[in-house]
Structures are given as C-alpha cells and as structure tokens.
Amino acid sequence: MYDSLNAFCTHSAARLQGAPGGQLAGLTFAAKDLFDIAGHVTGAGNPDWLALHAPASRTAPVVQRLVDGGANMIGKTHTDELSRGILGENAHYGTPINPKAPGRVPGGSSSGSAAAVAGGLVDFALGTDTGGSVRIPASFCGIYGIRPTHGRLSLEGVVGQAPSYDTVGWFARDADLLARIGEVLLGLDLRQAQRPRHVIVATDAFAIAETVTAAALAPAVERIRTAVGSEHRRVSVTVPLAGWFSHQRAIQGREAWDTFGEWIDRHNPRFAFDIADNFVRGRETPNAVLAAAREFRAARRAELMAMLDQETIFMLPTSPFPAPLRGQPRSAMWGQRTAISTLTTISGTLGAPQVSMPLALVGGLPVGLSILARPGGDDMLLAFARSLAAV
C-alpha cells in the first residue's frame, strides 16, 4: 500500500487476515503502534523503545477481537512518543499529513490512525486516549472518534501511559461504522440503547473555545437541542474548568513517570524536548499535590454523577480551535496544549465516554462537537451519534 500521508510505521509490516463472515468482514483497519501484534516489535513512537524491546509474543486482545469480527488489519500507525503528545508531531518519524487540513497538525497522540482514516487509507483505526489522544485527532481531521468509559476495554497488550486515564478508542469516517465497531468491541446491541432525553449545553466549555469555533458549532448544537430537551449550564458549579487541568496533569504526569521512569533512567533514551519536559514535570510532582489532585478528581466525579443521570448527556466542543499549523515553536505550542487539555480533562476526570462528531468547519477546517455521558453510557452515545448522522 502506498502511504501518501506518512500515517504508517515503516518498521513493521504487521498484517492480520480477518475471519470470514464476521460482522466487520471486508473492512480494513490499522492499529496505533502501541498495540502488540504477535511477532512484531511495538515501537511506541520512539526509536530507542523500538530497538530495546523484543517482538510481542501475542496480539493485543482488542485487536484480535476485531480480526475475529472479520476485519483485516493492514498496518501499524504512528504515534507521539510513548503517547505523550497532543498535536501529532514526532521528532523521529515526522508528522502524519492531515488530509482535511493540509499544512496543519493531525492531532495526537493517535496521529497516524486519524490521518489514515481521514485520508481513506483504511476504513477505521484503533487509537488510545489518555488526555485527548483520540478526541483531538478526530476533531482536527474531521472524522468520528470515541473515548469509551474508562476500564470498559482491556489494555492488555497495549503500551500504557497513565493507568487511571488510559483507554482504547477508535476512529471512523461515519457514525454508523463507529457504532458497528462498538458493537463488536463492547459486545453491544445498539438497537436496545437508551436514547438521551436531556442535553446539557456546557457553557463553560464553549467559553473556552475560540469565538469562531463556538459560532461554527452553534447550528449543530441548535439542531440537537431541538431534537432533545436541553438546558445551558456549566459543567461544574463549584470549580472553574480552568482549574481542572492542573489536577489531571499532576496525576497523569506522575503515573506516566511511574510507568516509564525506570526504563528512562536505565537507557537515557532520545526524546523531543516537549516529551522530555512532560516526563520531568511528572517526576517532580510533589506527593501533596498528587494527593490533592486525587481528592479533586473524586469530588468532581461525585458532583457530576449527581447531575448526569442515565438519560442526560453533555454537549461541548471537542477542541477549542481547528488544527494548528505544523512546525510551530515549542513555546507557542504550550498555550495551545493547555487550552486543548482544559476541554479534554472533563471526561478524563470523570472516567466518562465521549464521542467527537465532525459537524462544523471554521474557514474550511474541521472542528468536532462532542457528546459525553456518565460512565457506562457508551451505547447511548454511539446510538445517538448514529441517529444524528442518519438525519
């Protein structure tokens, strides 16, 4: 296959033939290079990780489930180093091309998977989402993407980062296929899914988005509000969203250091500056800050679970703006990452499922609108996204 988008890893020729007659028969997919494929080394976006690890002894169960469902896996896709990025630029392997926004980043860390789907190289693709790594590429590349309920899918055979935030997610160009994949991976029958009866338009989340992004999403928001009873209110009435990100950064950063720190100390691997900076910040998180962050997370979950019943969903921008230009200075990117993460931390903090839908353009560039449910509401979100796309 000719990879015109630099979406696929060249170090692996992993291919898996789908079982005949399955629900996904005839479809092709790719897997982010964090998923183990038997007989192939998982590179995790870093050449030193690739060189220092042996081939996997077995295929990650989530990949195997798709293959057993009939889909053909045709390759492994690029990721930010050890999944520790949000824009999709990799100093070692280059930046996958965003086919819906040329000259701009694809979003990360599931950059190659999103680019491959958006560019039609595969029908769907697997990614992972810790702090937005499926949702942001979906928004930037103009495709559908889901972060499921935390813990809903096994991470066995997947290079993790921060266990209390890591999830397996996936991309598709249309909502029907996104839902079909969910039926296979999550064992759902979406014909039985609950329909939301109440939508909360998250005013504080829309306030974080750039004005033109919020305006571009407004018609889609209004259509959904018309179809479902709604109200406008903030995600949290007690703590501004701007205060949420620092707490997730503390937990995620420390957990990432706990995951990779011993390997980093032993091998002194090559990292891009911003990746190394993320690890150093995580290592230096004080224990008191970590404890406070965990208390904050527990309080927000209690607060939001009281608001989100089984028939209620949040609606919010997936990202605050369209895909930024490639190759910007590291210092310029810091503010962008903070704004992005202020939105993505909502479902991460709650452990909640979130679906990003490509429902608007800003100057010809895609931006996503997200729906978010209480933990366990994956089937409601997938079925609702499918019904919205059908009309």
Backbone torsions as a table, in degrees:
resi	resn	phi	psi	omega
1	MET	NA	133.3	177.2
2	TYR	-82.0	120.1	-178.6
3	ASP	-97.1	92.5	-178.1
4	SER	-79.7	-5.1	-172.4
5	LEU	-114.5	2.8	-173.3
6	ASN	52.1	40.5	-179.1
7	ALA	-88.0	-29.2	-171.3
8	PHE	-102.4	147.1	175.2
9	CYS	-72.2	138.5	177.8
10	THR	-90.4	-13.3	-177.9
11	HIS	-79.9	-12.0	-176.9
12	SER	-129.8	135.7	174.4
13	ALA	-112.3	36.8	-176.1
14	ALA	-61.6	128.1	176.8
15	ARG	-139.5	138.7	176.9
16	LEU	-134.7	128.8	-178.9
17	GLN	-86.2	128.2	-179.6
18	GLY	-70.4	150.9	177.3
19	ALA	-66.0	141.0	-179.3
20	PRO	-68.6	142.2	172.0
21	GLY	79.5	8.0	-179.4
22	GLY	-77.2	173.4	-178.0
23	GLN	-62.6	-26.5	-178.3
24	LEU	-109.1	18.6	-176.8
25	ALA	-57.4	136.5	178.4
26	GLY	89.3	-8.4	-179.9
27	LEU	-93.9	151.1	176.7
28	THR	-112.2	149.7	176.4
29	PHE	-146.8	163.2	175.3
30	ALA	-124.0	159.8	179.3
31	ALA	-126.1	132.3	174.7
32	LYS	-52.7	145.4	-174.9
33	ASP	-77.1	43.1	167.2
34	LEU	-116.3	-10.6	-176.8
35	PHE	-93.5	129.7	179.1
36	ASP	-71.6	136.6	170.4
37	ILE	-125.2	125.0	-175.3
38	ALA	-52.3	129.2	178.0
39	GLY	87.5	-0.4	-179.1
40	HIS	-125.9	145.5	177.8
41	VAL	-80.2	133.6	173.9
42	THR	-85.2	116.6	-171.3
43	GLY	-87.4	-24.1	175.2
44	ALA	56.6	24.8	173.9
45	GLY	77.4	9.7	-177.6
46	ASN	-135.8	126.1	-175.4
47	PRO	-65.4	-29.5	178.3
48	ASP	-73.7	-37.6	173.7
49	TRP	-60.1	-44.7	179.7
50	LEU	-59.7	-45.2	-175.5
51	ALA	-71.4	-25.0	-171.3
52	LEU	-103.3	7.5	179.3
53	HIS	-122.6	148.3	-179.5
54	ALA	-85.6	162.1	175.0
55	PRO	-58.0	146.8	179.6
56	ALA	-66.6	143.9	-179.9
57	SER	-84.5	-22.2	178.3
58	ARG	-149.7	161.3	-179.1
59	THR	-83.5	139.1	178.4
60	ALA	-53.8	133.8	-176.9
61	PRO	-55.5	-35.1	-178.5
62	VAL	-67.7	-35.6	174.7
63	VAL	-67.4	-44.3	-178.9
64	GLN	-61.7	-35.2	179.5
65	ARG	-63.3	-38.3	177.8
66	LEU	-68.4	-40.5	178.2
67	VAL	-65.1	-42.6	177.0
68	ASP	-63.8	-26.0	177.1
69	GLY	-81.0	0.5	174.2
70	GLY	108.6	-11.1	-175.7
71	ALA	-79.5	146.0	177.9
72	ASN	-97.3	120.8	174.2
73	MET	-85.1	129.0	-174.2
74	ILE	-118.4	6.4	176.2
75	GLY	165.2	171.1	177.4
76	LYS	-110.1	143.1	-171.6
77	THR	-112.1	156.5	-177.9
78	HIS	-65.1	151.7	176.6
79	THR	-139.4	154.9	166.6
80	ASP	-58.7	155.6	-175.0
81	GLU	-57.1	121.7	178.8
82	LEU	50.5	28.9	179.0
83	SER	64.3	19.9	-173.7
84	ARG	-98.5	50.3	177.5
85	GLY	-152.3	165.5	-178.2
86	ILE	-127.3	-10.7	-175.6
87	LEU	-103.1	-20.6	174.8
88	GLY	96.7	9.8	178.8
89	GLU	-92.8	130.3	-179.6
90	ASN	-121.6	120.2	-175.0
91	ALA	-67.3	-19.1	-175.9
92	HIS	-97.8	-38.8	-172.8
93	TYR	-113.8	-0.8	-179.5
94	GLY	87.1	176.5	-176.6
95	THR	-105.2	122.4	174.8
96	PRO	-56.8	146.2	-179.5
97	ILE	-77.3	132.9	174.5
98	ASN	-86.0	105.2	-174.6
99	PRO	-69.4	-17.5	178.9
100	LYS	-95.2	-8.6	-179.7
101	ALA	-149.0	71.6	-177.2
102	PRO	-55.3	139.1	-179.1
103	GLY	83.7	1.3	-178.8
104	ARG	-122.4	160.3	-176.9
105	VAL	-68.2	153.5	176.6
106	PRO	-86.1	-11.1	-170.6
107	GLY	87.1	153.8	-178.7
108	GLY	-143.8	178.8	7.9
109	SER	-87.2	-6.6	-178.5
110	SER	-84.7	52.2	-170.7
111	SER	-67.0	-49.1	-177.4
112	GLY	-66.1	-37.7	179.2
113	SER	-63.4	-44.8	-180.0
114	ALA	-65.7	-43.2	-179.7
115	ALA	-63.3	-41.1	-179.2
116	ALA	-64.0	-38.9	178.0
117	VAL	-71.2	-47.9	-178.1
118	ALA	-61.5	-33.9	-178.9
119	GLY	-89.0	2.6	176.7
120	GLY	75.6	16.7	178.9
121	LEU	-75.5	-26.3	175.0
122	VAL	-140.5	165.0	178.1
123	ASP	-77.7	-37.1	178.2
124	PHE	-154.9	171.8	-177.6
125	ALA	-153.2	151.1	175.0
126	LEU	-91.3	143.4	171.1
127	GLY	-138.8	-175.3	169.6
128	THR	-127.4	154.6	-179.5
129	ASP	-137.0	113.0	174.6
130	THR	-105.9	-54.5	179.1
131	GLY	-123.3	22.2	179.1
132	GLY	127.9	11.6	-167.4
133	SER	-74.3	-7.4	166.8
134	VAL	-105.8	-43.9	-174.1
135	ARG	-64.0	-42.6	-177.7
136	ILE	-70.9	-46.0	173.9
137	PRO	-59.6	-35.4	177.3
138	ALA	-61.6	-43.6	179.7
139	SER	-66.4	-47.6	-176.4
140	PHE	-66.9	-32.3	-175.6
141	CYS	-99.1	1.9	174.9
142	GLY	68.3	42.3	179.5
143	ILE	-133.6	174.6	175.9
144	TYR	-86.3	145.8	176.5
145	GLY	-153.1	148.9	-180.0
146	ILE	-132.0	135.4	163.3
147	ARG	-103.3	111.6	-179.0
148	PRO	-74.2	174.4	172.5
149	THR	-52.6	134.5	179.5
150	HIS	-58.4	129.6	179.5
151	GLY	87.1	-3.0	-176.9
152	ARG	-71.4	-34.0	179.3
153	LEU	-117.0	142.8	-179.0
154	SER	-65.9	140.4	173.6
155	LEU	-102.9	14.5	175.9
156	GLU	-61.1	133.2	-179.4
157	GLY	75.1	19.2	178.6
158	VAL	-123.7	133.5	175.4
159	VAL	-71.1	108.0	-178.1
160	GLY	-86.2	174.5	178.6
161	GLN	-129.0	-63.7	-177.8
162	ALA	-129.5	100.4	-169.1
163	PRO	-54.9	-32.6	-177.1
164	SER	-82.9	2.8	174.9
165	TYR	-127.2	-21.4	-173.1
166	ASP	-62.1	136.8	172.1
167	THR	-141.6	157.9	168.4
168	VAL	-94.2	130.9	177.8
169	GLY	-131.5	-179.0	-179.5
170	TRP	-152.3	162.4	-177.6
171	PHE	-121.9	150.2	170.5
172	ALA	-154.1	160.5	179.3
173	ARG	-83.1	-16.3	178.9
174	ASP	-137.6	156.3	-173.6
175	ALA	-70.1	-30.7	-179.6
176	ASP	-64.4	-45.1	178.7
177	LEU	-67.4	-39.0	176.4
178	LEU	-54.6	-43.1	-179.4
179	ALA	-69.7	-40.2	179.4
180	ARG	-61.5	-40.1	177.3
181	ILE	-62.9	-41.5	177.5
182	GLY	-61.1	-36.9	177.9
183	GLU	-63.0	-37.8	179.7
184	VAL	-73.6	-49.8	-174.3
185	LEU	-72.1	-38.0	-174.6
186	LEU	-99.9	-3.0	179.4
187	GLY	66.8	42.0	-174.5
188	LEU	-103.8	156.3	164.9
189	ASP	-119.2	98.1	-171.7
190	LEU	-70.4	-9.1	174.3
191	ARG	-66.7	-21.0	-179.6
192	GLN	-98.9	5.4	-173.6
193	ALA	-69.8	143.0	173.6
194	GLN	-66.2	141.1	175.0
195	ARG	-96.9	136.5	177.6
196	PRO	-64.4	139.9	179.5
197	ARG	-113.9	-0.9	-178.9
198	HIS	-152.2	131.1	178.4
199	VAL	-118.5	130.7	173.3
200	ILE	-103.0	116.1	174.8
201	VAL	-82.1	113.4	-172.0
202	ALA	-77.4	95.2	-173.8
203	THR	-63.9	-36.8	-179.8
204	ASP	-70.2	-31.2	175.7
205	ALA	-70.5	-41.4	177.8
206	PHE	-67.0	-27.3	178.3
207	ALA	-69.1	-24.6	178.4
208	ILE	-76.7	-30.3	-180.0
209	ALA	-67.3	150.0	173.0
210	GLU	-61.0	149.8	-174.6
211	THR	-55.7	-42.2	-177.9
212	VAL	-68.7	-30.7	177.4
213	THR	-69.5	-46.5	178.2
214	ALA	-60.3	-40.0	179.8
215	ALA	-66.7	-38.9	-180.0
216	ALA	-66.4	-32.9	-179.6
217	LEU	-81.3	-15.9	-172.8
218	ALA	-55.9	-44.7	179.7
219	PRO	-60.2	-40.7	178.1
220	ALA	-66.4	-40.8	176.9
221	VAL	-58.9	-44.1	-178.2
222	GLU	-65.5	-39.6	178.5
223	ARG	-61.5	-42.2	179.9
224	ILE	-70.1	-40.0	177.3
225	ARG	-61.0	-37.4	179.6
226	THR	-68.0	-35.8	-177.7
227	ALA	-78.4	-26.5	-176.1
228	VAL	-132.6	139.5	176.0
229	GLY	-56.8	141.0	-171.5
230	SER	-146.2	168.7	171.9
231	GLU	-149.8	157.9	174.6
232	HIS	-102.3	128.2	175.7
233	ARG	-163.6	167.4	179.2
234	ARG	-78.5	155.4	174.7
235	VAL	-59.9	-46.0	-179.5
236	SER	-129.1	131.0	177.9
237	VAL	-89.4	-5.3	-175.6
238	THR	-107.3	-34.3	-175.6
239	VAL	-132.4	124.7	177.2
240	PRO	-58.7	146.8	-179.8
241	LEU	-57.7	-31.8	-179.9
242	ALA	-58.6	-23.1	179.5
243	GLY	-87.1	-8.1	-176.4
244	TRP	-76.3	-40.3	-170.2
245	PHE	-60.9	-40.0	-177.1
246	SER	-61.0	-32.4	179.8
247	HIS	-73.0	-43.0	176.8
248	GLN	-65.1	-39.9	179.7
249	ARG	-59.5	-38.0	-179.7
250	ALA	-65.2	-47.6	-178.2
251	ILE	-69.8	-48.6	-177.9
252	GLN	-62.0	-42.4	-179.3
253	GLY	-63.3	-44.3	179.1
254	ARG	-67.2	-41.0	179.8
255	GLU	-65.3	-37.5	177.9
256	ALA	-64.9	-39.6	176.6
257	TRP	-66.0	-40.4	177.5
258	ASP	-61.4	-33.8	-179.6
259	THR	-72.7	-44.7	-170.1
260	PHE	-112.4	-10.2	-170.2
261	GLY	-58.5	-43.8	-179.3
262	GLU	-62.1	-42.0	179.1
263	TRP	-65.3	-40.2	178.8
264	ILE	-64.0	-45.0	179.7
265	ASP	-62.3	-36.9	-176.0
266	ARG	-75.2	-37.1	-168.8
267	HIS	-113.4	-10.1	-179.5
268	ASN	46.0	59.8	-174.0
269	PRO	-72.0	162.5	175.5
270	ARG	-79.7	126.6	176.2
271	PHE	-130.5	148.9	165.8
272	ALA	-63.2	156.7	-174.2
273	PHE	-55.8	-48.5	-174.8
274	ASP	-67.3	-30.4	176.9
275	ILE	-69.3	-46.6	177.5
276	ALA	-60.5	-40.9	178.8
277	ASP	-60.5	-41.3	177.7
278	ASN	-60.0	-42.2	-179.4
279	PHE	-68.4	-40.7	179.6
280	VAL	-63.5	-43.8	178.1
281	ARG	-60.1	-41.6	179.3
282	GLY	-64.8	-42.3	179.9
283	ARG	-61.7	-35.4	-173.8
284	GLU	-91.1	7.1	177.9
285	THR	-64.7	120.3	-179.7
286	PRO	-65.8	148.8	-179.9
287	ASN	-59.2	-36.7	-179.7
288	ALA	-66.0	-38.0	177.4
289	VAL	-66.5	-40.6	178.8
290	LEU	-63.1	-44.3	179.9
291	ALA	-63.5	-42.1	179.0
292	ALA	-64.2	-37.1	179.3
293	ALA	-65.7	-39.9	178.8
294	ARG	-67.8	-37.0	175.1
295	GLU	-65.3	-39.9	177.8
296	PHE	-61.4	-45.2	-179.1
297	ARG	-61.6	-43.9	179.7
298	ALA	-63.4	-38.6	179.5
299	ALA	-67.5	-40.2	179.7
300	ARG	-67.6	-37.1	178.2
301	ARG	-64.3	-42.0	178.3
302	ALA	-64.2	-41.5	-179.5
303	GLU	-64.3	-46.3	-175.2
304	LEU	-76.6	-32.0	177.4
305	MET	-65.0	-28.7	176.2
306	ALA	-70.4	-24.2	-178.8
307	MET	-91.7	-37.3	-175.1
308	LEU	-94.5	94.5	173.7
309	ASP	-82.2	-176.6	-172.9
310	GLN	-71.3	-8.3	-179.7
311	GLU	-115.5	11.2	-175.5
312	THR	-116.6	140.5	175.6
313	ILE	-130.7	154.2	169.2
314	PHE	-91.1	150.7	171.4
315	MET	-125.2	130.3	-174.9
316	LEU	-154.8	159.4	173.1
317	PRO	-66.3	140.7	175.3
318	THR	-69.6	-45.6	179.7
319	SER	-131.7	157.1	-176.9
320	PRO	-78.4	-10.8	-176.4
321	PHE	-162.1	167.2	174.1
322	PRO	-68.4	177.1	-178.1
323	ALA	-57.3	127.0	175.8
324	PRO	-69.5	163.5	176.4
325	LEU	-63.6	148.6	175.7
326	ARG	-71.7	156.5	168.6
327	GLY	71.1	24.1	178.5
328	GLN	-74.2	156.9	176.7
329	PRO	-59.4	148.4	-179.5
330	ARG	-56.6	-38.9	-177.3
331	SER	-65.2	-34.4	179.3
332	ALA	-71.2	-29.9	-176.5
333	MET	-75.5	-20.1	-175.2
334	TRP	-62.3	-45.8	179.1
335	GLY	-64.0	-36.5	177.9
336	GLN	-64.4	-44.4	-179.8
337	ARG	-62.9	-38.8	-180.0
338	THR	-65.2	-43.5	179.2
339	ALA	-63.2	-43.7	178.5
340	ILE	-60.3	-49.1	-174.2
341	SER	-69.3	-24.2	176.3
342	THR	-63.3	-32.5	175.9
343	LEU	-82.1	-41.6	-174.5
344	THR	-73.1	-19.8	-177.5
345	THR	-69.3	-15.2	-176.9
346	ILE	-62.1	-57.2	-178.4
347	SER	-71.6	-29.3	176.0
348	GLY	-62.7	-44.3	178.9
349	THR	-63.6	-38.8	-176.6
350	LEU	-85.1	-14.2	-172.8
351	GLY	67.2	27.3	-169.7
352	ALA	-99.1	155.2	176.2
353	PRO	-78.6	148.4	179.7
354	GLN	-145.8	133.3	176.1
355	VAL	-114.7	128.4	174.1
356	SER	-99.3	131.7	-177.4
357	MET	-120.6	134.7	-177.0
358	PRO	-81.7	83.4	-169.6
359	LEU	-113.8	8.3	-179.8
360	ALA	-156.6	163.0	175.3
361	LEU	-129.7	143.7	173.4
362	VAL	-121.7	107.7	-176.7
363	GLY	58.4	36.0	-179.0
364	GLY	83.6	-1.5	-178.6
365	LEU	-103.7	135.3	-175.9
366	PRO	-71.6	147.0	169.5
367	VAL	-138.0	146.7	-175.7
368	GLY	-101.8	148.7	169.9
369	LEU	-108.4	132.7	-175.7
370	SER	-110.9	148.4	167.7
371	ILE	-119.5	140.9	-172.9
372	LEU	-134.7	133.8	179.8
373	ALA	-121.2	170.8	175.2
374	ARG	-65.4	157.7	178.1
375	PRO	-51.9	133.7	-177.4
376	GLY	95.7	-6.4	-177.8
377	GLY	-90.9	23.4	-178.4
378	ASP	-57.4	-42.8	-177.0
379	ASP	-64.8	-38.5	178.2
380	MET	-63.3	-42.8	-179.2
381	LEU	-66.0	-46.2	-178.5
382	LEU	-63.7	-43.5	179.4
383	ALA	-67.2	-37.8	-179.4
384	PHE	-69.1	-42.7	177.1
385	ALA	-60.5	-41.8	177.3
386	ARG	-61.3	-43.0	-178.5
387	SER	-69.0	-36.3	177.7
388	LEU	-63.6	-43.9	-178.5
389	ALA	-65.7	-31.3	-177.3
390	ALA	-69.2	-23.9	-178.8
391	VAL	-109.8	NA	NA
